[in-house]
């Protein structure tokens, strides 16, 4: 029996619910110990597609350019889709821009064979997929840091979305991994 491809938000958030500072910066995440991968080694082989918002894409390009790197930003062994109403004239190798409606894209993507789909974010794209009923799971790593303001995990809108807790894992450094499925 064929398993349906799931769209999974696998993300880190501050203890006060932000995924980045107001300008998109996530340097506060780099304070984590480099010896702990918080389940990424298990998660990454289960996906073959990553969904990015345009602001996240632009932030990543600027971050890598600031560090003097011109390649390696996107894993070309997986499909990388960036959602944007105004795609650039040329995309980075390994990236495809998407401007079609979320629901149509998600249904088309799920209909193709493959592994699960990683919803990278940001908060606006997560909200769009959530509002379209196209998020299956949240895998949230709560970082024991308060950053005070920033980009929320899900862009604010009026919504009630029930979640069912699948598991909780506490790491020695205080990070807590919360795995939820979206109740359909």
C-alpha positions, 0 to 999 in steps of 0.5 A: 500500500502506498503511503501518502506523502506528508508535509511536515513542519520541522523547525526550531522556535524560541521559548517565546514562539519565534522562528527568527528575529524581525529581520529574519536572523537566526544566529541565536540558533547557532549557540546550540552545541554542534554535537547534538543534531536534535533528530535531524540525522533521522529526519532528513533521509525521510524527505526528498523535497523542501519548501521555502518561503521567499523571505527565508530564501533571500535571507539564506542567500544573503547569509551565505554571501556574507560568509563568502560562499557561493554554492552549497546553499541548497542540497541539490539531491532534494527538490527545493521549491521557493514560493514567491509572487515575483520569482527572480529572473534566474534561480540558484541551481537546484531551486524551482520557484512556485507562484501557483496557489498552495492547495493546487501545488500541494495536491500535485506534489502529493500525487507524485511518488516520493518521500515526505516533504519538509516545510522549512518555512517561514511563518507566512508560508507555514500559515498559508499551507496550514490555512489550506489544510496542507500541513500534516505534522509539526516537529518543533524544537523549542530552544530555551532562549527568549528573543523578545520579538520576531517572526512567529512560528505561524503568521497571525491570522484568526484560526483554530487548528487542533493538534494531537501530541505524538511525542515529546523528547527532552535534550540535556541542553534543555531543548524540547522536541514536540511532535504533533499531527494536525487533526483533520 
